[in-house]
Amino acid sequence: MSEYPVRASRLASDQPGAECLACHGEKGMSTTRGGKTVSLYVDAKKFSGSVHGSLGCTGCHAQLEGKELPHDVPVGRVECGTCHPTEHDQHARSLHGRAVAQGDPLAPRCVNCHGNHDILPIKDPRSAVAPLKVPFVCGQCHREGTPVQRNRPIPQSNILENYSESIHGEALLKKGLSVAPTCATCHTPHLILPHTDPASSIARRNIAATCTKCHSQIEAVHRKIIRGELWEKEANVLPACVDCHQPHKIRNVFYTQGMADADCMHCHADEKLRRARDGKSLFVNLDELSHSSHQTNSRNQKVACSQCHSEVNASRVRPCETITHSVDCASCHDEIGKQYLGSTHGQLTSKNDPNAPTCKECHGTHGVLGKQNPQSPTFATNVPGLCARCHREGQKAALRYTGTQHEIIANYTESIHGKGLLKSGLTVTATCTSCHTAHRVLPRSNPESTVNPANVPATCGQCHHGIEEQFENSIHARRVSGSAKELPVCNDCHTAHSIRRTDEDQFRLDIMEKCGRCHEALAKAYFDTYHGKVSRLGYAKTAKCYDCHGAHDVLAVTDPRSHLSRANVAATCQKCHAGATRRFAGYLTHATHHDPRKYPLLFYTFWGMTALLLGTFVVGGVHTLLWLPRALQMRRELRAAEAESRATAEKSANEEKSDG
Amino acid sequence: MAEGGVAERQFIRFTRLQRILHICMIVSFMSLALTGLTLKFSYTKWAAVLSHLFGGFETAGYIHRSAAVMMFGVFITHLVDLYRLKNRQHGTWRALLFGPSSMLPSRRDLTEFVGTLKWFVGKGERPAYGRWTYWEKFDYFAVFWGIAVIGSTGLTLWFPVFFTRFLPGWFLNVTTIIHSDEALLATGFIFTVHFFNTHLRPEKFPMDITVFTGRMPLKELKRDKPREYEALVADGKLEEKMEEAYPPIVIRAVRAFGWAALAVGFSIVLWIIYAMLFAYR
């Protein structure tokens, strides 16, 4: 202690620590520890301004309390935990604390970050652990080239550089946003643990909670991609924040992946690569992959192998050995995934049905292409063929199907839609998915289905807009008729898969049967009139149901807007019968002579005529029948007379001969 | 009938014009029946086949209306011919209408009808018919009636817009029924009763070609129209009404036409029976 001269007399005795500063106030005061010269100088001004200024020296250096000065050396370490038990405890459990306990000379203690005599409130920008300084405090050790970085197992490199270029670092260091996260925000100040420790703030399980401390709305943002609750429940299945937003390198637009595709292709470029279990080829055609929409798309976002084949672990020799699930497209295509799960296809998949089509069944795998690409199996003109793989007669879906639609593909191909799409190449023409949707395919009986009768008008209306409007205002719309009966929708008249041009004869001829399914008596009576009889002969020209009643805008004849209302009926007849009057329209177009109450005149005319007919035929018939025996008798007599006269003639001729 | 190559002289029963009119009437009647019945029996497959054979319902319609015009023409020509007949042979309408060769029914027709019925049941001799028997008169006036009823209703259907200027629309429904059922009566009657009475009765079987050739053998006149024959003999006018028979080729042609008409007629009858009994809806 001889080298520490007592200088207490120079300081006011009432100032705390004055006695200590008598020696430690000298700038040159130092000692040698482990061969290094260590300054023992205490800046009195800084100390008095520090958070601990009022405590005096023995507040921390408690072991010197009441000791003779100059005291023995060394004095031993200051126990911050006496006053800061929580922080002390956290530090003790932390990576740093455990390193200290193991006697790691590189292990940081309180003083390494906080300093000693000059500790300032954390809010003070001059504080060593003020947000703006934290990266540098941590960076003392966690920076390239330091003994810690070189000699301790730290998986990340260029931490400080990466951080300072990350969106967080930029905000803090370049823009001075003191709320921007520093190292301690994610890693915590004292309870720093490796990410492999489940208690760590950066453990896979906890990372989302850590990030959402600031990014509180981020779950909503990501809900499109990841169902939020899964982050908590099944964090191991889902990508954690850092899987996409790499730690320390976080950018808001661009982030690279944890695993390079090249790592995967190291094995999977081999054409002979096969799965041991079943010999399935595991070859990945890089050329096919590079043209897929996951590599070339309008957003220019490339999707890495590990983004679909998640659960890879880059630290393994075979990173893919940790994969337990097959690719789940829904982790990105969330909305579609939900739709699919609700669909008949998805429900089959949920039941592990071997016939169930999964995403790849239609979209393919590595070569997946957008539906705009003519090469894609989901390109409009390829869709019928795609669905036909299962839905063609005799194929697996057609075999399971128990409904009324048969020869779907063949009928569609011959339909107006099929011809438009496949023969005329009109890619806007309705194809399977236009009506059934691509991912929400449901049977007609399901109220959610786009082909459920309640939804059919809206489905067809996607393209046939004006028609839907007319239809929704017609008597066939439930809203208008208020009828509880089953009402027709588009496909009841137009059919589902065999839709024809409505100006084709066959359509015009079939419509009476269609309308007649509900309007039975009217359709039957129609065939008793000229229009109907000509139709029955197979001619499309005479008036069919909708020529008079209207097609999509059909209304009750009592409705003033109806084509057949008092005001409109003459004009309707005039479409074919030029000069037709209101009286002309009095022709009974659905008259039958079998209904004496409704059409007495026709009934009695018919039966009057029938009586006349029967009377005449009975009289004529009886007359003829009575005549028949007499006529036969006459014929016999005539024949006999003829034979006799012939015999007489021959006889006389013979006599003449013999005479001669 | 020609025997041994020598042309036999036959009694002239019909004038050339009457024969032409009858042929015209057959053609037009058959056309009307075939085209009209396709509509009436549109529910039978036969109707659709026929309609297509005619070249579609529109062409069938043209044929039907053209044939109707022809029928009207036959009717009017006959009336004009009657007028000329009156001037040439009878002098007055009275002589024409109430003379021995009148078509108008008379008291004697009633007696002959009763006599015929008696003969049918074996209670009398066959009456001595005159130039026109009562059933021939019936057939003749049936045509008058038919043309009036079917023709007038047909016109309302041909010109519905015109007729509904002063008639209610439902009137067309009524005329449709009358037109169609009266046509059924006409075809049915002609192709059964008339065919039997004139052609198929055993002593004439298979057909009587008098109406086409205009001539009938004297033997037949004596047998079938004894009263007319006797009157002619009494008046000494028989000889001036005799002429040479047609050569066999003409007879063959006439028979071919007759067979065709009979065939069409019977087909129609079969079709009507089928449509009414088996396919009626």
Chai-1 contact restraints between the chains, C-beta under 6 A:
chainA,res_idxA,chainB,res_idxB,connection_type,confidence,min_distance_angstrom,max_distance_angstrom,comment,restraint_id
A,K533,B,L39,contact,1.0,0.0,6.0,A-B,restraint_1
A,K533,B,S42,contact,1.0,0.0,6.0,A-B,restraint_2
A,V534,B,F57,contact,1.0,0.0,6.0,A-B,restraint_3
A,R536,B,S42,contact,1.0,0.0,6.0,A-B,restraint_4
A,R536,B,Y43,contact,1.0,0.0,6.0,A-B,restraint_5
A,L537,B,S42,contact,1.0,0.0,6.0,A-B,restraint_6
A,L537,B,A48,contact,1.0,0.0,6.0,A-B,restraint_7
A,L537,B,S51,contact,1.0,0.0,6.0,A-B,restraint_8
A,L537,B,F57,contact,1.0,0.0,6.0,A-B,restraint_9
A,G538,B,A48,contact,1.0,0.0,6.0,A-B,restraint_10
A,Y539,B,F57,contact,1.0,0.0,6.0,A-B,restraint_11
A,H577,B,V161,contact,1.0,0.0,6.0,A-B,restraint_12
A,G579,B,V161,contact,1.0,0.0,6.0,A-B,restraint_13
A,A580,B,V161,contact,1.0,0.0,6.0,A-B,restraint_14
A,R583,B,T164,contact,1.0,0.0,6.0,A-B,restraint_15
A,R583,B,G169,contact,1.0,0.0,6.0,A-B,restraint_16
A,F584,B,V161,contact,1.0,0.0,6.0,A-B,restraint_17
A,F584,B,T164,contact,1.0,0.0,6.0,A-B,restraint_18
A,F584,B,G169,contact,1.0,0.0,6.0,A-B,restraint_19
A,G586,B,P168,contact,1.0,0.0,6.0,A-B,restraint_20
A,G586,B,G169,contact,1.0,0.0,6.0,A-B,restraint_21
A,G586,B,W170,contact,1.0,0.0,6.0,A-B,restraint_22
A,Y587,B,G169,contact,1.0,0.0,6.0,A-B,restraint_23
A,Y587,B,L172,contact,1.0,0.0,6.0,A-B,restraint_24
A,L588,B,W170,contact,1.0,0.0,6.0,A-B,restraint_25
A,L588,B,N173,contact,1.0,0.0,6.0,A-B,restraint_26
A,A591,B,N173,contact,1.0,0.0,6.0,A-B,restraint_27
A,H593,B,I177,contact,1.0,0.0,6.0,A-B,restraint_28
A,L601,B,V174,contact,1.0,0.0,6.0,A-B,restraint_29
A,L602,B,N173,contact,1.0,0.0,6.0,A-B,restraint_30
A,T605,B,V174,contact,1.0,0.0,6.0,A-B,restraint_31
A,T605,B,I177,contact,1.0,0.0,6.0,A-B,restraint_32
A,F606,B,I177,contact,1.0,0.0,6.0,A-B,restraint_33
A,M609,B,D181,contact,1.0,0.0,6.0,A-B,restraint_34
A,L613,B,L185,contact,1.0,0.0,6.0,A-B,restraint_35
A,G620,B,V193,contact,1.0,0.0,6.0,A-B,restraint_36
A,T624,B,V193,contact,1.0,0.0,6.0,A-B,restraint_37
A,T624,B,F196,contact,1.0,0.0,6.0,A-B,restraint_38
A,L626,B,F120,contact,1.0,0.0,6.0,A-B,restraint_39
A,R630,B,F120,contact,1.0,0.0,6.0,A-B,restraint_40
A,A631,B,R201,contact,1.0,0.0,6.0,A-B,restraint_41
A,A631,B,P202,contact,1.0,0.0,6.0,A-B,restraint_42
A,A631,B,E203,contact,1.0,0.0,6.0,A-B,restraint_43
A,L632,B,P202,contact,1.0,0.0,6.0,A-B,restraint_44
A,M634,B,E203,contact,1.0,0.0,6.0,A-B,restraint_45
A,R635,B,P202,contact,1.0,0.0,6.0,A-B,restraint_46
A,R635,B,E203,contact,1.0,0.0,6.0,A-B,restraint_47
A,L638,B,E203,contact,1.0,0.0,6.0,A-B,restraint_48
